[in-house]
Amino acid sequence: MLHDAAHVWHPYTQHHQAPLPVPIVRAKGAWLYDANERPILDAISSWWVTTHGHCHDHIISAVTEQAKRLDQVIFAGFTHEPAAALAAELVQRLPRGLSKIFFSDDGSTAVEVAIKMSLQSFANRGAPRRLIAALDNAYHGDTFGAMAASGRGVFTQMYEPLLFEVARLPDPSVGDTIAALDALIAERGTELAAVIVEPLVLGASGMRVWDEQVLQDIRERTAAAGVHLIADEVLTGFGRTGPLFACERADVRPDLLCMSKGLTGGVLPLGATAATEDIFDAFRSADRAKTFFHGHSYTANPIACTAALASLELFDEESEDDRVRVEVAHARHLEALRGVKGVRAVRQIGTIAAVELEAPSGYLSDIGRELAAYALQEGVLLRPLGNVAYCLPPYCITDAELDLVYGVMHRFLGGARADALSSGGPVDD
Ligand SMILES: *Cc1c(COP(=O)(O)O)cnc(C)c1O
């Protein structure tokens, strides 16, 4: 694709050495098809967004009809049925206590909104708190506030001097988060506005699964200290960990909850932040300065909201059965990988399975790129996070298709490699 190389700057891509990107022309179910009609199995849900499968008829026809009726309208001073209906449907399914929905564009903006809502709610009530606490190894997005909340590493170190102060808590998959939180609250509890977490799995830092009890303890400590709990469910939302939201697994009710990725079934970009009535009330005032002065041009785009509504309708019993089936198949495959030479650890939560490879760890590890190149040559899209390979598929993936994914991992661990690292594919980070 001539114009791509000439004019397109790709995300997370080192253009000095990246192989040419693979042109995809269509997709269906768990499969992508390139310009030569070569099928590629999408084992990572196209960056964690596709839930029911690509080009699902129910979502596509709803979107098509909506696009003919109302494409876009300003969302301040105006409203429309898709947004109102979607807000109501989300509130019905979210952890109890979350009753207001603020729409935005993506996961990063959903996080920015949650952080700003927490900070301003304290300020509006005349008792400002300015400190946010976040987990080591967290990932909350690439905008500045989201970067500040994210763990420090190769994605953020460049901007370090410009990021606002965040109190860091140990990664609960390896450290004692609660002891550190207790100490933080004892020392700076009245400054602390919110604790933000990726509930039960730190995604981008390598699918690090953590304990439900720790999430419950964070909720208990924050509630007692009058501190907000922000659940960033941008990855975990919409069934990835089993139930619709990871907070449900731990029976935890956060004050703010961020959604994006699977919100529209992976069809259109949309972000949403759910808030409690209490937070919303802090902004209701005769004083106009207490308004939440935040909004995006495309807030609550009607076509995107329609996709999300149609996607929610697909979370029925059949989808639940699919997710259970994927979960069971993952467990079986991971058991077979445990102890295989080259495998350091395996982990799973719901439909997310991860295999940590023996290799220097870290996002810039080469082994992941080698695996991605080999998988692509074999017709499977994998995109390891450093030395952590994972399978995070659309729920429609069949057992036979999962066999293909794990077959690739086994052959790679057995020594198979791509003919050339530059044989194509999104292997460069
Ligand atoms: C992907 C992700 C984000 C950022 O979402 P974008 O849509 O890429 O901006 C935020 N939080 C978590 C947990 C994510 O996985």
The ligand as an SDF file (V2000), in Angstrom:
LIG
                    3D

 15 15  0  0  0  0  0  0  0  0999 V2000
   -6.7090    0.1880   26.5650 C   0  0  0  0  0  0  0  0  0  0  0  0
   -6.8940    0.6740   27.9380 C   0  0  0  0  0  0  0  0  0  0  0  0
   -7.0800    2.0430   28.1970 C   0  0  0  0  0  0  0  0  0  0  0  0
   -6.9980    3.0920   27.1120 C   0  0  0  0  0  0  0  0  0  0  0  0
   -8.0350    2.9600   26.1900 O   0  0  0  0  0  0  0  0  0  0  0  0
   -7.8900    3.6510   24.7330 P   0  0  0  0  0  0  0  0  0  0  0  0
   -9.2130    3.4180   24.1040 O   0  0  0  0  0  0  0  0  0  0  0  0
   -6.7800    2.9300   24.0480 O   0  0  0  0  0  0  0  0  0  0  0  0
   -7.5970    5.0820   24.9620 O   0  0  0  0  0  0  0  0  0  0  0  0
   -7.3230    2.4440   29.4980 C   0  0  0  0  0  0  0  0  0  0  0  0
   -7.3750    1.5460   30.4870 N   0  0  0  0  0  0  0  0  0  0  0  0
   -7.2040    0.2260   30.2910 C   0  0  0  0  0  0  0  0  0  0  0  0
   -7.2940   -0.7140   31.4350 C   0  0  0  0  0  0  0  0  0  0  0  0
   -6.9370   -0.2500   29.0050 C   0  0  0  0  0  0  0  0  0  0  0  0
   -6.7130   -1.5500   28.8020 O   0  0  0  0  0  0  0  0  0  0  0  0
  1  2  1  0
  2  3  1  0
  2 14  2  0
  3  4  1  0
  3 10  2  0
  4  5  1  0
  5  6  1  0
  6  7  2  0
  6  8  1  0
  6  9  1  0
 10 11  1  0
 11 12  2  0
 12 13  1  0
 12 14  1  0
 14 15  1  0
M  END
$$$$
